Amino acid sequence: MKKFLSIILVALMATVSFEAMAQDKQQSRQKAKASIEEVTFVTTIDCKNCVKKVEANLPYEKGIKDMKVTLSDKTVWIKYDASKTDKKKLAGAINKLGYEAVEKEDPAQ
């Protein structure tokens, strides 16, 4: 009987522990989502090779989660973790590649 109660007690403690860990992970994900931001830069890219250069190098910058380079309107859209980088650093990374980067104004504002 003591063994049975011990097993039940251990199982109950494990369940409570797993639930607490799952809740901590969920809170961490919510915090991470809260710090995700987007920015669009108008750049001086002017050819397919420029696009390839930006696409090949920019993802290595700290905090970048997603990006899209569009040659037709010469823009670079970036989704990034604001707790790891900011707009100024991202513009600087584009400048380092040899292109100007000016934040595109949001037409909704």
C-alpha positions in Angstrom: 0.0 0.0 0.0 2.9 2.4 0.8 4.4 1.7 -2.6 1.2 2.4 -4.3 0.7 5.7 -2.5 4.4 6.7 -3.2 3.8 6.0 -6.9 0.6 8.1 -6.9 2.4 10.9 -5.1 5.3 10.9 -7.5 3.0 10.9 -10.5 1.0 13.8 -9.1 4.2 15.8 -8.5 5.4 15.1 -12.0 2.1 16.3 -13.5 2.2 19.5 -11.5 5.9 20.0 -12.5 5.1 19.5 -16.3 2.2 21.9 -16.1 4.4 24.6 -14.6 7.0 24.1 -17.2 4.4 24.3 -20.0 3.0 27.5 -18.5 6.5 29.0 -18.4 7.1 28.1 -22.0 3.8 29.7 -23.0 4.7 32.9 -21.2 8.1 33.0 -22.8 6.5 32.7 -26.3 4.1 35.5 -25.5 7.0 37.7 -24.4 8.9 36.9 -27.6 5.8 37.7 -29.7 5.4 41.1 -27.9 8.9 42.2 -28.9 8.5 41.3 -32.7 8.4 44.4 -34.9 8.5 45.2 -38.6 10.1 47.9 -40.6 10.4 48.7 -44.3 13.4 50.5 -45.7 13.6 52.2 -49.1 17.1 51.4 -50.5 19.4 52.2 -53.4 19.4 48.6 -54.7 19.1 48.6 -58.5 19.8 45.1 -59.8 19.2 41.4 -59.1 22.7 41.1 -57.8 22.0 43.8 -55.2 19.0 41.8 -54.1 21.0 38.6 -53.9 23.7 40.4 -51.8 21.2 41.7 -49.3 19.3 38.4 -49.1 22.6 36.6 -48.6 24.0 38.8 -45.9 21.2 40.5 -43.9 19.7 37.3 -42.3 22.9 36.9 -40.3 22.2 40.1 -38.4 21.2 39.6 -34.8 17.4 39.6 -34.2 16.2 39.3 -37.8 13.3 36.8 -38.0 12.1 37.3 -41.6 12.8 39.6 -44.5 11.8 40.3 -48.1 13.8 42.3 -50.6 11.8 43.8 -53.5 13.6 45.2 -56.5 10.6 46.8 -58.3 10.0 49.3 -55.4 13.6 49.1 -54.0 12.5 48.1 -50.5 13.7 45.8 -47.8 11.0 44.6 -45.4 12.2 43.2 -42.1 10.5 41.4 -39.2 12.8 41.6 -36.2 13.1 41.0 -32.4 13.2 44.4 -30.9 14.8 43.1 -27.7 17.9 42.1 -29.9 18.2 44.9 -32.4 16.6 48.2 -33.6 15.8 50.1 -36.7 19.0 52.1 -36.6 21.2 48.9 -36.4 19.2 47.3 -39.3 19.7 50.4 -41.4 23.4 50.3 -40.5 23.6 46.7 -41.7 22.1 47.7 -45.1 24.5 50.6 -45.3 27.4 48.3 -44.5 26.5 46.3 -47.7 26.9 49.5 -49.7 23.3 50.7 -50.0 21.4 53.6 -48.5 18.5 52.7 -46.3 15.7 55.2 -45.3 12.8 54.0 -43.3 9.6 54.1 -45.4 6.8 56.1 -43.8 3.6 54.2 -43.0 0.9 55.6 -45.2 -1.8 54.7 -42.6 -0.4 57.4 -40.2 
